[in-house]
Amino acid sequence: MPQFSQRSRDRLNTCHPLLQRLMGSVIEVMDISVLCGHRTEAEQNDAYRKGFSKLQFPKSKHNSMPSMAVDIAPYPIDWDDFERFETVASVVKTHWNLIPHEERRGWELQWGGDWSRFRDMPHWELKRK
């Protein structure tokens, strides 16, 4: 069974408990790496400068503590294998729906891969309904 590396666990621990629970469930069935949870001001502005984010600090969901966003990728990472990112998305969405409704009440899960302007395949975020 896959398991998170210490680095992935440390990154995930900066995220909202619902994201921690969700990704903890996903890792039980497929190998993923946590690339980013919380981002500091310097990290966020660096991601913006490099084109990995469309938002400067403090406007990203990554900038709160706990982070309301997490970036994940199938392991091993192949940035050109969009099909694997789609497979991860399917598993994450399925596992989101397995969390009892009472625990996710008031929240919706959004995947950056579903966005039309800026497809962010690794990005997952919680949004208030």
Secondary structure in CASP SS format (residue, H / E / C, confidence):
PFRMAT SS
TARGET T0000
AUTHOR 0000-0000-0000
METHOD secondary structure of the structure
MODEL  1
M C 1.00
P C 1.00
Q C 1.00
F C 1.00
S C 1.00
Q H 1.00
R H 1.00
S H 1.00
R H 1.00
D H 1.00
R H 1.00
L H 1.00
N C 1.00
T C 1.00
C E 1.00
H C 1.00
P H 1.00
L H 1.00
L H 1.00
Q H 1.00
R H 1.00
L H 1.00
M H 1.00
G H 1.00
S H 1.00
V H 1.00
I C 1.00
E C 1.00
V C 1.00
M C 1.00
D C 1.00
I E 1.00
S E 1.00
V E 1.00
L E 1.00
C E 1.00
G C 1.00
H C 1.00
R C 1.00
T C 1.00
E H 1.00
A H 1.00
E H 1.00
Q H 1.00
N H 1.00
D H 1.00
A H 1.00
Y H 1.00
R H 1.00
K C 1.00
G C 1.00
F C 1.00
S C 1.00
K C 1.00
L C 1.00
Q C 1.00
F C 1.00
P C 1.00
K C 1.00
S C 1.00
K H 1.00
H H 1.00
N H 1.00
S C 1.00
M C 1.00
P C 1.00
S E 1.00
M C 1.00
A E 1.00
V E 1.00
D E 1.00
I E 1.00
A E 1.00
P E 1.00
Y C 1.00
P C 1.00
I C 1.00
D C 1.00
W C 1.00
D C 1.00
D C 1.00
F H 1.00
E H 1.00
R H 1.00
F H 1.00
E H 1.00
T H 1.00
V H 1.00
A H 1.00
S H 1.00
V H 1.00
V H 1.00
K H 1.00
T H 1.00
H H 1.00
W H 1.00
N H 1.00
L H 1.00
I C 1.00
P C 1.00
H H 1.00
E H 1.00
E H 1.00
R H 1.00
R C 1.00
G C 1.00
W E 1.00
E E 1.00
L E 1.00
Q E 1.00
W E 1.00
G H 1.00
G H 1.00
D H 1.00
W C 1.00
S C 1.00
R C 1.00
F C 1.00
R C 1.00
D C 1.00
M C 1.00
P C 1.00
H E 1.00
W E 1.00
E E 1.00
L E 1.00
K E 1.00
R E 1.00
K C 1.00
END
